[in-house]
Amino acid sequence: MVATDFFTVEVWTRRGLQRFLVLFFIELSTRKVEIAGIAPEASGWWMSQIARNLSDA
């Protein structure tokens, strides 16, 4: 069984403090974590691209 969620991280960049969203998947039986993507904001295009990346394999 696999679960997914977001968390945010704030990073100092040349433009100052910026917040990024991190999408990750965790395999519950082994607790293996895979970061699926990092973006400054979640949009429909970004989520579609993540879905394509995951289903391509």
N, C-alpha and C positions, 0 to 999 in steps of 0.2 A: 504494500500500500504506500502511496506517495501523497504527500501534502505539499501545498504551496502557499506562499505568503509574501508580503512586502515588508521591508523595514526602511527607515530613512537614515542617512548619514550626512553630517555636515562637514564640508571640506573647505579648507582655505585655498582659494585659487587666486589668479592674478586680478580677478574682478572682485575679490573679497570672499566672505563666507558664502558658500553656496550649498544648497540642500539637494541631495540625489536620492532617488528611489532605487532600491535594490530588490529585484524579483529573484526568489530562490525556491528551490524544490528540495524536500528532504524525504529520503526513503526511511520510513519509520522502523522497519525491522533492523536495519544496519546503522541508522542515523547518519548515513552518507548525505552530505549537503552538496548541491550543485547550484552555482550562481548562474541564472539564466540571462540576466541583463541588468545594466545600470543605466539610468537616464535621469536628466534633470526634471522631467515631468512625464507622467504616464499618459500616452495618447493612444487612440485606436490603432494608428499605423504601427506604433512601437509594439503593442501587444500582438498584432497580427504577424509582425516579423518574428517575434519570439515563438509564436505558435508554429510558424513555418520552419524555423530552425529546429525545433524539438521534434517535429513530425517528419523531417527530411531524412533522418537516419533510418 
